[in-house]
Amino acid sequence: MSETFYEVLGVSTDASTAAIEAAYRERLKETHPDVSDAADAGEATQRLIRARDVLTDEDKRARYDRLGHDAYVAGGSDAAEGSSDAAEAARRAGYDGATSTTDRTANTTSRTHTRDRTRRERAARDRVAEDGRSGADAAADSDRRSGTTTETASAAEPGAAWSSGATGGFSDRSDGAGTWSSSSAYAVRQTDTLSGGSLLQVPSGRELTLFAITFALYPVLLFSALLPAFPLWVNVTIGVCTLCMVGYLQSEPSIAIMVFGTWSLATTAVLVALNVSAFSLVGALALSGTWLPFGLSLLTAFVLRL
């Protein structure tokens, strides 16, 4: 025996028309092809429609109850009703097939766009974060090489000299999403390598090159400026170049101390070895040309350390 119309709708045989309509709508929410992925969703919906059409019509329901389900179906008494448009019945229950399909398509498109937008925003945040980390690492390396420390303005120490500017930077919002700001302030505190460690640090890289060039070039310039074999204008020109070198090295006090300190000791040792008096013309010029720049370099380093 097949399932009766009452069983299809899940109501009792004495259920009212209102109860049948309510049960029909509830069942249709579960079986309609727009909401159900079941393979027999269409057939189940057709059975609901037939059961509802018969049981909500007084004459049809009376004949159905009198004949019984099998006899009523076998007699074809509900053929016309059973072939009614399923889409029309669904629309009466609030399930317009075309509208539902359109709505579901729109909803699916909206969800797809939302997911795509979310992925793009996340990828953009990741790229910005990665760029910010790479830029911070490069800035940190550059600062370590140049002796410059970059810190935020809010972390400034009292009494320190800070110079600030505007640059791009990665910041965190309160909602946790990273944003790229083109107006983030930065502060740079200029520090000298003399602020920590020994004055006679072993030079490396650019400092080593500068030390080697000036160490070899200074005595040549000094003695060429004092050598009377050249015309006066040559001595003056070389003397100016020598003074420029001394002045330039004051910007690198540690290099200046090593260059002039080494030559001061070497000059003193040579004069002693050759038994040349420090009060002679040659001795006075040699010692003045090395010890005076050495003293100036020490004074410069002392001032910078204050």
C-alpha positions in Angstrom: 0.0 0.0 0.0 1.4 3.4 -1.0 1.7 6.4 1.2 -1.6 8.2 1.8 -2.0 11.9 1.2 -2.4 12.4 5.0 0.9 10.6 5.5 2.6 12.6 2.7 1.7 15.8 4.5 2.2 14.4 8.0 -1.3 15.3 9.3 -4.1 13.3 10.8 -7.2 12.2 8.9 -9.3 14.8 10.8 -6.9 17.7 10.3 -8.5 21.0 9.4 -7.8 22.8 6.1 -5.6 25.4 7.9 -3.6 22.6 9.4 -3.2 20.9 6.0 -2.1 24.2 4.4 0.5 24.8 7.2 1.8 21.3 7.0 2.0 21.6 3.2 4.1 24.8 3.4 6.5 23.3 6.0 7.0 20.1 4.0 7.5 22.1 0.8 10.4 24.0 2.5 12.2 20.7 2.9 11.4 19.0 -0.4 11.3 21.7 -3.1 14.1 21.4 -5.6 15.1 25.0 -4.9 16.1 24.1 -1.3 16.7 20.3 -1.5 19.5 18.5 -3.3 17.7 15.1 -3.1 17.4 13.2 -6.4 13.6 12.7 -5.9 13.0 16.3 -4.8 10.8 17.0 -7.8 8.7 13.8 -7.3 8.3 14.5 -3.6 7.1 18.0 -4.4 4.6 16.7 -6.9 3.2 14.3 -4.2 2.9 17.2 -1.7 1.0 19.3 -4.3 -1.4 16.5 -5.2 -2.0 15.7 -1.5 -2.6 19.4 -0.7 -4.9 20.0 -3.7 -7.1 17.0 -2.8 -7.3 17.5 0.9 -8.0 21.2 0.8 -11.0 20.7 -1.6 -14.1 19.5 0.3 -15.6 17.5 -2.6 -12.3 15.8 -3.5 -11.4 15.1 0.1 -14.9 13.5 0.7 -14.5 11.3 -2.4 -10.8 10.4 -1.3 -12.0 9.4 2.2 -14.8 7.3 0.7 -12.8 5.4 -1.9 -9.5 5.2 0.0 -6.1 6.1 -1.3 -5.4 3.2 -3.7 -8.8 3.2 -5.3 -8.8 7.0 -5.6 -5.4 7.0 -7.3 -6.2 4.0 -9.5 -9.4 5.4 -10.7 -7.6 8.5 -12.0 -9.9 10.8 -10.1 -7.0 13.1 -9.3 -5.3 13.0 -12.7 -6.3 16.4 -13.7 -5.4 17.9 -10.3 -2.2 15.9 -10.2 -1.0 17.3 -13.5 -1.4 20.9 -12.3 1.6 23.1 -12.7 4.1 22.4 -9.9 5.6 25.9 -10.4 2.2 27.5 -9.8 1.6 25.5 -6.7 5.0 26.4 -5.5 4.3 30.1 -6.1 1.2 29.8 -4.0 3.4 28.4 -1.2 5.9 31.2 -1.5 8.4 29.3 -3.7 8.5 31.1 -7.1 10.9 28.9 -9.0 12.2 31.6 -11.4 12.4 34.2 -8.7 14.1 31.8 -6.3 16.6 30.8 -8.9 17.4 34.4 -9.7 17.7 35.2 -6.0 20.0 32.2 -5.4 22.1 33.2 -8.4 22.4 36.8 -7.1 23.2 35.5 -3.6 25.8 33.2 -5.0 27.4 36.0 -7.1 27.4 38.3 -4.1 29.1 35.7 -1.9 31.6 35.0 -4.7 32.4 38.7 -5.0 32.7 39.1 -1.2 35.1 36.1 -1.0 37.2 37.5 -3.9 37.3 41.0 -2.4 38.3 39.5 1.0 41.1 37.5 -0.7 42.3 40.6 -2.5 42.3 42.7 0.6 44.1 39.9 2.5 46.7 39.6 -0.2 47.2 43.4 -0.3 47.7 43.5 3.5 50.2 40.6 3.2 52.2 42.4 0.5 52.1 45.7 2.4 53.3 43.9 5.6 56.0 42.1 3.7 57.2 45.4 2.1 57.1 47.1 5.5 59.2 44.3 7.0 61.7 44.4 4.1 61.9 48.2 4.3 62.4 48.1 8.0 65.2 45.5 7.7 66.9 47.5 4.9 66.6 50.7 7.0 68.0 48.9 10.0 71.0 47.6 8.0 71.6 51.0 6.6 71.4 52.6 10.1 73.9 50.1 11.5 76.4 50.9 8.7 76.0 54.7 9.0 75.8 54.8 12.8 72.2 56.3 12.6 69.5 54.9 14.8 65.9 55.2 13.6 63.2 55.2 16.2 59.6 56.4 16.6 59.0 60.0 17.7 57.0 58.8 20.7 60.0 56.9 22.0 62.3 59.9 22.0 64.6 60.2 25.0 64.5 63.4 26.9 67.3 65.8 25.8 68.1 63.9 22.6 68.2 65.7 19.3 65.6 64.4 16.9 64.8 65.2 13.3 61.5 64.1 12.0 59.9 63.8 8.5 57.1 62.2 6.6 57.4 58.9 4.9 55.4 55.8 4.1 54.9 53.2 6.8 52.9 50.2 7.8 50.6 50.7 10.8 48.1 48.6 12.7 44.5 49.7 13.1 42.4 49.0 16.1 40.5 46.3 14.2 43.7 44.3 13.6 43.9 45.0 9.9 47.2 46.4 8.6 47.1 49.6 6.6 49.7 51.5 4.6 50.1 55.1 5.5 51.9 57.6 3.4 52.1 60.2 6.2 53.5 58.2 9.1 56.1 60.2 11.0 59.5 58.9 11.6 62.2 60.3 13.8 65.9 59.9 13.4 68.5 60.5 16.1 71.9 61.1 14.8 74.5 59.2 16.9 78.2 58.8 16.4 80.1 55.6 16.6 82.0 57.2 19.4 78.9 57.1 21.7 79.8 53.6 22.6 82.9 51.4 22.4 86.5 52.3 22.0 87.8 55.3 20.1 90.3 53.0 18.4 87.9 50.6 16.8 89.3 48.5 14.0 88.1 50.1 10.8 86.2 48.0 8.2 84.7 48.5 4.8 84.5 52.2 3.8 86.3 53.3 7.0 89.2 50.9 6.3 89.5 52.4 2.7 89.4 55.9 4.1 92.1 55.1 6.7 94.4 53.5 4.2 94.2 56.4 1.7 94.6 59.2 4.2 97.3 57.4 6.1 99.4 57.0 2.9 98.6 60.4 1.4 99.0 62.7 4.5 102.8 62.6 4.9 103.2 63.1 1.1 101.1 66.2 1.2 102.6 67.5 4.4 106.3 67.2 3.3 105.4 68.4 -0.2 103.9 71.5 1.3 107.1 72.2 3.3 109.6 71.2 0.7 111.4 74.3 -0.6 112.2 72.7 -3.9 108.8 73.6 -5.3 107.6 77.1 -6.2 105.7 78.9 -3.6 102.4 78.6 -5.3 102.8 74.8 -5.4 103.6 74.8 -1.7 100.5 76.9 -0.9 98.2 74.8 -3.1 99.5 71.5 -1.5 99.2 73.2 2.0 95.6 74.0 1.4 94.9 70.5 0.3 96.6 69.2 3.4 94.4 71.5 5.6 91.3 70.3 3.8 92.2 66.7 4.5 92.7 67.5 8.2 89.4 69.2 8.3 87.6 66.4 6.4 88.9 63.8 8.8 87.4 65.6 11.7 84.0 64.3 10.4 85.4 60.8 11.1 87.1 61.4 14.5 88.0 57.7 15.0 89.8 57.6 11.6 91.5 60.9 12.3 92.8 59.8 15.7 94.3 56.6 14.2 95.9 58.4 11.2 97.4 61.4 13.0 98.1 59.4 16.2 100.1 56.8 14.2 102.0 59.4 12.3 102.7 61.4 15.5 104.3 58.4 17.1 106.2 57.4 13.9 107.5 60.9 13.5 108.7 61.1 17.1 110.4 57.7 16.7 112.1 58.8 13.5 113.4 62.1 15.0 114.8 60.3 18.0 116.4 57.6 15.8 118.0 60.3 13.6 118.9 62.4 16.6 117.1 65.4 15.3 116.2 68.0 17.9 112.5 68.8 18.4 113.5 72.5 18.5 115.2 72.4 15.1 113.3 73.7 12.1 112.8 70.2 10.6 111.8 68.7 14.0 109.4 71.5 14.8 107.7 71.3 11.5 107.5 67.5 11.5 106.0 67.4 15.1 103.7 70.3 14.4 102.3 68.7 11.3 101.4 65.5 13.1 100.8 66.3 16.8 98.6 69.3 16.1 96.1 67.4 13.9 96.2 64.6 16.4 95.3 66.9 19.3 92.5 68.5 17.2 91.1 65.0 16.4 91.1 64.2 20.2 89.3 67.5 20.9 86.7 66.8 18.2 86.0 63.3 19.5 85.7 64.7 23.1 83.2 67.4 22.0 81.1 64.8 20.0 80.9 62.5 23.0 79.3 65.3 25.2 
